[in-house]
Amino acid sequence: MRLIKLAKVMNVTGLSRSTIYKYISGGCFPKPVSLGIRNVAWVESEVEDWILEKIKKRDEGDLGAKLY
């Protein structure tokens, strides 16, 4: 299991910082793990699963699904 920082999450998802946190607050993106005061990271496999779910919805033709 590996933790990744925000810059890597932004890079692999193509999302901005504000969008990632908006999706988290909406319950539609993996929550970060606290590593200390003002220091968080994400479980890499959870972010990968989120991406795979987006691909699955695309392939199923779920065009009416929420963007997040």
N, C-alpha and C positions, 0 to 999 in steps of 0.2 A: 504494500500500500504506500502511495506516495502523495505528498502534499505539494500543491503548486500555488504560487503567489498570484496576485491580481494581474500583473502584467502578462503572465502566461495564459491565464484564463481569458483575458481580453484578446490575446493573440489567437488562441485556438477557436474561440467562438465568433470573433469578429464584432463583438459587442463593446460598447463603451462602458466606462466605469459606472456612470449614472444609470444606464440601462440594466446592467447586472444587478445593481442594488434595488432598482425598481422591480425587477422580476423576483428577487429574493423577498421583498416585502409583500409581493402578491402571491407568494407561495409557489412560484413557477420556476424556480431555479434553486439548485443546491445551496444550502446555507454554508457559510465559511466556518472553519474551526478556529477558535481563539488560541493564539500562541503567546499571548501576553497583552499588555496594554498597547492598544492601537496597532496590533500585529495579528493578521489573520491569513489563513491559507485555505484552499479548497482541496477536497479529496479528488485526486485526478480521475479516478474511475467514475465518480459521481458526475463530473462534468462531461466525461466521455459518454456516459449513459444518457445524459440530457441531449447531447448532440445526436446520438443514435435514435432517440425517440423522435426528434424533429425530422430526421431522414425517413423514419418509418411512416410518420404521418403524411409526409410529402408523397411517398410511394403509394400510400393507400388512397391518395387523392382527397385527403381531408383538407380541402381549401378553406372550409368555413371555420377551422379550428382557430383558437386564440393564437395570437402571435407569440405569446409568452406562456 
